[in-house]
């Protein structure tokens, strides 16, 4: 059985928040437009981008 490494997950979380500041919600129309444009390109290769799409979709859907 593999034990989850909390320190590694915390570091990944910090990196996600730094790279994807919208993860906790969209703060501007510009950010929304950029995410829609990004989503359009990501869905072209859904299998490769599924995790990112799964992160983005609920955030975009909140608007």
C-alpha positions in Angstrom: 0.0 0.0 0.0 1.3 3.5 -0.9 1.1 6.2 1.7 0.2 9.6 0.4 2.9 12.1 0.8 1.2 15.2 2.3 4.2 17.5 1.8 4.3 16.6 -1.9 0.6 17.2 -2.3 0.9 20.6 -0.5 3.7 21.6 -2.8 1.7 20.6 -5.9 -1.2 22.6 -4.5 1.0 25.7 -4.1 2.2 25.2 -7.7 -1.4 24.8 -9.0 -2.5 28.0 -7.2 0.5 29.9 -8.6 0.0 28.7 -12.1 -3.8 28.7 -12.2 -4.9 31.6 -10.0 -8.5 31.1 -11.2 -8.7 27.7 -9.5 -10.8 29.3 -6.7 -12.9 31.4 -9.0 -12.7 33.7 -11.9 -12.0 37.3 -11.0 -12.4 39.2 -14.2 -14.0 39.1 -17.6 -10.5 39.0 -19.2 -9.7 35.9 -17.1 -13.0 34.3 -18.1 -12.3 35.0 -21.8 -8.8 33.6 -21.5 -10.1 30.4 -19.9 -12.8 29.9 -22.6 -10.1 30.3 -25.2 -7.8 27.8 -23.4 -10.7 25.4 -22.9 -11.5 25.5 -26.7 -7.9 24.5 -27.5 -7.7 21.8 -24.8 -10.9 20.0 -25.8 -9.3 19.3 -29.2 -7.3 16.6 -27.5 -9.6 15.7 -24.6 -7.8 12.5 -23.6 -4.4 14.3 -23.1 -6.0 17.3 -21.3 -8.7 15.6 -19.3 -7.4 16.5 -15.9 -6.9 20.1 -16.7 -10.3 20.3 -18.3 -11.8 18.7 -15.2 -10.2 21.4 -13.1 -11.4 24.2 -15.4 -14.9 23.2 -16.1 -16.5 23.7 -12.7 -14.8 27.1 -12.4 -16.0 28.3 -15.7 -19.5 26.9 -15.0 -19.8 29.1 -11.9 -20.1 32.2 -14.0 
